[in-house]
Amino acid sequence: MKIADQLTTLNALSPIDGRYATRADALRPFLSEAGFMAHRVEVEVAWLKALAEAGLPELPAFDAEAVAVLDGLVRDFSEDCAVRIKEIEKTTNHDVKAVEYFLKEKVADHQRLAAAAEFIHFACTSEDINNTSHALMLVRVRDQVLLPNLKEVLAQMVAFSHDLADQPMLSRTHGQPASPTTMGKEFANFAARLQRAIAQIEQVEPLAKLNGATGNYNAHLSAYPEVDWPALSKKVLTGLGLTQNEYTIQIEPHDWMAQLFDAIARANTILIDFNRDIWSYISLGFFKQRLKEGEVGSSTMPHKVNPIDFENSEGNLGLANAVFRHLSEKLPISRWQRDLTDSTVLRNLGVGLGYCMVAWDSCLKGMGKLQLNAQVIDEDLDQCWEILAEPVQTVMRRYGLPQPYEQLKALTRGQGITEAALSEFIHGLDLPEAPKQYLLALTPRSYIGHAAKLAKAFKG
């Protein structure tokens, strides 16, 4: 078999760049290699501009024209620029040095900037540029791509919680019939969990450092001992929307990244739980799925309408969390002041997040196909009068009747019970008339507590 040399979605090794490529497209400007280069250019330019503003005698402040040129290098960074950096890297065999040389090429024809060329990457170690770039990449992709997508999933859950708030359903604890709830309340339960997980993702503070080879501004002070380098570094990082980590080795320790990945993984775990529950409700017939013309559920069984979106979502969430687990465990660990094990791992940020995008999209698609089958849900409830043993024995407890739990256990445990049998038992109880009439009027469909109220009240 001959496979084309040119990379396509058909010959890509990863499904994120193949079968599911379009679902991950929103990540590429941030997390691709070209995106990484673009952020490195932005950080190098921010550092150079800050140096020019710092009053260094050998680096006068840039005029408006020079600043405009530098800003243009950031704004107009293109794939052609990334290709040129890769060409330079073939010679340097060092990716950050290739970015530095690229910038020097770009300013060579501008007299003021060419004279300042040796201040590009001044006193920086590669990790100063890389860690700051990674922080920018992650915070931007979090705020502009990940959170909006997760909030779309949340919004759909909230809509179901309101729309289905009044639909009673039989609960199952340990797989056995239990006190009823409503379908809307079940969606609200997941929505509340996901909402908290999203808040945790939002609250992660992105850290970065611009403090030299081992975090002590050694080179900076050797050239300009009079400059307040920590303050200058903080100014640059704050201007980029990041928080300065003052205590680092050569690398920023990546603890905040681990916190972010753990928070995203927690949201994914909630969605795995959600996917499995909805899958089960589809299996029970509580939901039908809207059909799409031309779709096939099985290559041999024409009747099948499989819950494939929830299955696809669950599988990809598992892959995402496996990547995040490794990132969270590995990234905060570095031998002494620096080793490169984090560098190669960090090139896979888009892998874990790419699987998230595929999974969240599939979950949304699955919810978009759901059609409530109220008849099946109601019939399921109507066959379980034994679940009313709970309110009966609870009311009996209030009024001091003997052995209420034991009486109801003997009546119902391990066996079904009819409406008539339960009614006969209640009629025989020595209860005040009002609570007796309450119990006689109670049905499996009406015994839902505050489920409907809670589902309607959740705002998301």
N, C-alpha and C positions, 0 to 999 in steps of 0.2 A: 504494500500500500504506500502511495506517495502522498505526503502531507505538504502543503504549500509552505515555503520558507517565510512568507510574510505573515506576521501575527494577525489573526482574525478572531472573531468571537467563536469560530468553530474549532480552531486549533489551540486556543488558549488553555493552559494547564489548570488555571483556577476558574471555577464557575462564576466567580465574581467578575472576571474579565471575559467570560464566555457566555454561558447560558443566561446569567443574570446581569449582564453588563449594564443594561440600561437602568436597572434599579440602583446601581451604585454610582451612576454618573455624577450625582451632586457632590460626591466626596472627592472627585478627581482634582478639582482646582486647589484643594487644600492638602490632600494626602498623597498624591502621586509624586514621583521623583521631580517632575517639573514644578509641582506646587512647592515642594521642599526647597528647591533652588530659588524660587520666587521669594519665599519668606527669608531665605538667607540674604538675598540681595536687599530686602527691606531692612533687615537688622543691621547689615553693614552700612547702609546709607544713613540710618538713624544714628549710629555711633559716630560716623564721620561728621555729620551735621552738629552733633552735640560737642564734639571736640573743637569744631570751628567756633562754636558759641562760648567755649570755656575760657577764652582769652589767652590761649597759648601763644607765646611770642612768635613762634615759627609758623603758626597757622592762623592768619587773620580771618576774621569772620567772612563768610561767603556773602556776595551780593545776591540780589533777587534773581538774576539770570542764572547764577551757579546753582542756587537752591532749586530753581525750576528744572534745570537739567537733571539734578539728582532725583527730584520727585518723579520726573518722567521715566527714569530708569526703573522705578518701582511700579509706576502706573502702567507702563507699556510693556512690561515683561511678557514675552511670548514664548511659544514653543521653539521658535528659531533661536531665541536667547538660550534656552535650555540645551539645544543641540550644540551651540557654540561652547557652552561650558563643558559639555561632555567631550568635545574635541580637545579642549585644553587639558582636561583630566587625563586623556591618554598619555600626555607628556608628564604631567605632575604626579600622576598616580595618587592624587590627594584631592578629594572633592571640594573641600572648603578653600584650599589654595587656588583651585580652578575658578571659584567664584571671585576671589580677590583679583586674580589676573584678568578675568572678564571685565570687572569694573574698571580696572586700570586701562584696558583697551577702550572702553566706552568714553572715558574722560580725556583720552590722549589728545584730542583735537580742541579741547577747551583749555585755554591758557591758565585760567585761575585754578581749575580743578586738576589739571595735569601737574601743576606745581605742588598740589596737596596730595598727590597720588600715594606717597609713602605713608600717609596717615590713614589710608584705607586699611582696616584690620589692625590698627595700631594697638600694641600691647595685649591683643586678644589671643587667647588660645582657641582652637577650633570649636571646642565645646561651648565657649561663650556664645558663638553664633548659632551653633546647633541647638543648644537647650532653649535658647530664646525663640528660635524658629519653631521648634516643636511645641513650645507653649502657645505661641500664636496660632499655629495650625490647629491644635486641639481645642483651644477656647473658641476659635471662630467656627470650626466645624460643629462644636457642641451647640453654640448659640444660633447658628444660621441653618443648620441641617438637622442635627440629631434631635434637639428639643422640639422643633416644630413638628417633626414626624411622630415623635412619641406623644406629643400633645394631641395630634390627630387621632391616634389610637385611643387615647383617653377620652376625647370628645365623643367618639363613637360609642364607647362603653357607657358614658353618661347618658347619651341619647336612648340607648336600650334600657338603662335603669329607669328612666322616666316613662318611656313608652310602655314598658312591661311591668310597671310598678304594681298594678292590681291583679296580675295573673298569678293565682296561687299555684303552688307546685309542691309535690311531696319531696321533702328533703331525704337524704340518705347519709347516715353516719355509719361508718364501717360497712357501707354498701347495703345497710338495712333501713327499712322505713323509719323516719324520724319526724319530729315536729315540722309542720309545713312552713314554707317561706313563700316568697314570690320570685318569679323569674327576674323581675326588675331589681329586687334586693340582691340577688346573686351577682348581677352585673355591677351594682353599686359597691359590693364588697371588693371586687377586683379594681374598680375605678379608684376607690379610696386608697388601696395599697399602691397602685401605680402613681397616683398623685403624690403620695409621700416619697416614693422613689425618685420621681422627677424633681421634687424639691431638693433632695439630696444631691442629685447631679448638678443642679443649678448652683448649689452652695459651695461646690469645690473651688478653692481659691488657686488660680494658676500661678506658680512660682517660677522665677528665672534668676539667672545670675550673669553678671558681666564683671568678673573679678580676677581673671587671669588663670595661669597654669595650675595653681593649687589653691585658689580661692583667697589669696592674700594681697593682691595688687602689687606683687613684687616688681614686675617689669614696669608698671605704671609709675611707681614711686622712684625707680631708678632714673627715669627720664625727667619727671616733673614732681619732685618731692613736695612742692608747695600746693599742689592741687588736692582738693578734697575728692578723691576718687570714689569712695563709697557714695557720696552725695550725687556725683555726676552719673554714676551707674544707675542709682535709684531713679534719677530724673528721666533717663532714657527708657528704663523699663516701665515706669509709671506712664510715660507718654505713649507706650505701646499697649497700655491696658493690663499690665502684669504687675505682680508683687515681687519685690526684691527678696531673695533668700540670702541673708547676710553670712550664713555659716555653711560653707560648702567645701568639698575637695575640688578636683579639677572638673568634675561633673556636678550639676545640680542633682541631688540625690534621688529625684523622681518619686518621692513619697506621695506627692500630690497627684501624680499620674496614676499611681496604684489606687489611691482613693477614688479617683474618677472612674477607673475601669471597674473597681469593685461596685461602685454605685450603679454604673450601667448594667453590670452583670446582675445586680439585685433586681433591677427593673425587668431584665430578661427572664429571670427565674419566676417572677410573678406572671409573666406572659406565658411561660411554659405551663404553669399551673392552669392558667386561663384556657389555653389551647386544649389541654387534656380534658377539662371539664366540658367545654363546648362540644368537643369531639364525642364525649360520652352522651351528652344530651341529644346530639344528632343520632347516635346509635340507638337511643331509647325511643326515637321518633318525636321528641319534644320540638325539634326543629326540622323543617324541610329545607332544601337548598334550591335557590332559583337556578333554573337550567339555562345553559348557554348553548345556542344553536351550534351543532357540529361537534360538541365535546363528547368524549368517550370516557366511560368510567372503568372499563375493563376490556382487555383485548378478546375476552372469551365470554363474558357475562354481560349481555346488553342492558340489563335492568339497573346496573349499579350507578349510583351517584355518590361518589366518594368524598369525604371531607378533606380533600387533598390540600387545601390552603392552610388549614390548621396543622396538618401533618408537616407540610413544608416549613411552616413557621417554627414549629417545635424543633425540627431537625436543625435548622439554621441557627436558632437561638442556642442550641447546644454547642455548635461549632464556635459561635461567637464567644460564649463563656469559656470554652476551653482555651481560646487564644488569650482572653482577658486574664484567666487564671495564671497563665505563664507570664504574661506581662507584669501582673501585680506581684508575683513571687520573685521574678528575676530582676526587674529594673531597679529596685532599691538596693541591690547588692553590687558592690564594686570592690575588687581587691585593692587594698591600700588606697592610694589617691586616685587611681584610674586603671581600668582595663577596658577593652573594647567590646566586651560581651553585650553591653547595652546597645551599642551602635547598630549592630546587625539586627537586633530584635526590634529596635525602634523603626526600622524600615517596614515593619509589618503592621503599623497602626491601622492602615486602611483595610487589612484583612479582617480583623475582628469587627470593625465598624461596618465593613461591607456586608458581612453576614447579618449584622443587625438590620441594615436597610432592607435586605431581602426578606428577612423574617417579619419585620414590622409591616412591610407592604403586603405580605401574604396574609397576615392576621387581619388587616383591614379588608382585603378582598374577601376573606372568609366571612367576616361579619356582614359585608355587603350582600352576601347571598342568603343570609338567614331569613327564614320565614317561620313564624311561630305556628305550631300545630296545637292549638288550644284544646282540641278534642282529645288528643292522646294524653295531654297533661292532666286534664280534668278526670278522664277515666282512670288514670293511674291513682289519683287521689281518692276517687270514689270507692275504690276497692280496699282502702286501708282505714277502716273505722277504728282499728286497734290503736292508732296513734292518739286517739282521744283519751286513752288511759291516763296520759300525763295530766291534763287539766282536771279530770275527774278525781284522781287521787290527791291532787294539790288542793282542790276545794275541800275534800274530805279532811285533809290535815287541818285546814283552817278551823273547821267546826268540830274538831276533836273526835271524829269518828274512829273507831278502833281499827288498827292495822290497815290503813288505806293502801299503802304500797303493796303489801302482801296480797290483799284482796284482788287488786287489779292485775298483779303479776299472775296469780292463779287463773284469772279470767282470760288474759290475753297473750301471755308470753309463749312464743313459739307456735302460735295458732292465729288464724284470722278470726275476726268477729264481725257479726252483722250489725247493721244499724238497729235492728229490732232487739237483738240480744243486749246491746249496750243500753238501749232505752229502758229495757226491763230492769237492768241492774240499777240504773239511776233512779227509776221510780221507787225502788225498794230502799233507797237511802233515807236516813232520818236527817234530812236537811231542811233548812228554812225554804219557803216556797220560791223566793226570788233566785237564789243560787241554783236551786233545782231546775227551774225553768230555763235559766241561762245554759246549764249543761245540756238540757234536752234540746235546746234550739241550736246547739253547736254542731257544726259539720266539719269534716276535714278541709273543705274549701274555705270556711270562715275562720278557722283556727290559725291565723297568721300573725297574731301579735301586732307589733309595730312595723312589720316588714314593708308594707306599702308606703307608710308614712316616711320611713327612713329612705326608701328608694327615691321618692319624690323630692325629699329635702336635700339630697346630695347635689351640690352645685358643680363640682369639678373645677 
